[in-house]
Amino acid sequence: MDRKLDDVVDCLKTGQRYGRPCSLLIGAGCSVTAGVPTAAGFVELIKDHYPSAYDRAAEKTYPACMAALDKGPRRDRTRSLSTRSPGPR
């Protein structure tokens, strides 16, 4: 089944109308286009801005580096990236 953007919009509106929360899962291409770094980009940001957390990470991977960040910096870093997105085009 091939779905178009209008189908997705209808589905989201129907969920909202019936009080059924839902999440829209999109691929990395949308995030990168919006200026959100890839997983490797996040690792580089942590290395540059939070070297102690980077050093604590057992592996230099996205999950390990994110886990090594304290809760506040992890939240602030992801929030700053999502609020600077240019939004729909």
N, C-alpha and C positions, 0 to 999 in steps of 0.2 A: 504494500500500500504506500503510495507516494503522497505525502502531505505538503501543503503549501503554508505560507506564513498566515494566511487568513484562517486556516484550520486551527493552527496553534492559538491564535488570538481568540477564536470562538471557544475553544476548550478552556482557556484561562478565564474568560468571562463567565462561562457556565459554572465553573468551580467557585468563583467568587459569589455569583448569584445564589448558589445553594450552600454557601458557607463552608465549602470544602477547600481547605488550603492545598496548594500544590507548589511544586518547584519546577522550574524550567532548567533542564540540563543542556548545556551547550558545550561545544568543543573548544579547545585551546585557541583556535584561530580567531574566534570572536574576542577573547580576552586580549590576545597579543595585539590585535587591531585597535583595541581600546587603550593600549598603553600599559597593560598589566604584564609584568615579566613572566617568562616561562619559569619552570621549576629551577632550571639552572641559573636563571637570572636572579631568583630569590636567594639562592645559595651565595651568589656573588654579592648581593646587597648585604646579606648577613655578614659575610667575610669582611666587607668594607666598613660597615657601620657598627657591627657588634662582634668585634674580633674575639672577645672572651667566649661568647656563645659558640662561635665557629670552632674555636679551639676545643671546647667541651664536647662537641658533637663527635660521637664515636666514628661515624662515617660522614663524609662530606657530601651527603645527599640531602634532598629537600626534606624528607620526613625527619631525619636525624637533626638537621640544623634548625628546623622549626621547633622541634621538641626541646632543643637546648636553649632557645630564647625564653626569657621570662614572659609571663602572661601579658603584662602591659606592653612591652615593645612589640610582641607578636601581634597583638590587637591593633596597636597604633600603626604599625607598618602596613598591615593589610587594609586598614581603614583609609589610610592616606592614598593608597593606590586606587581604591574603589571610588573615592570622591573626586579624584582628578580626571576620571574618565570623561571623554567628550560626550558620551551618551549616544543615542540613536542618530544615524545620519540620514 
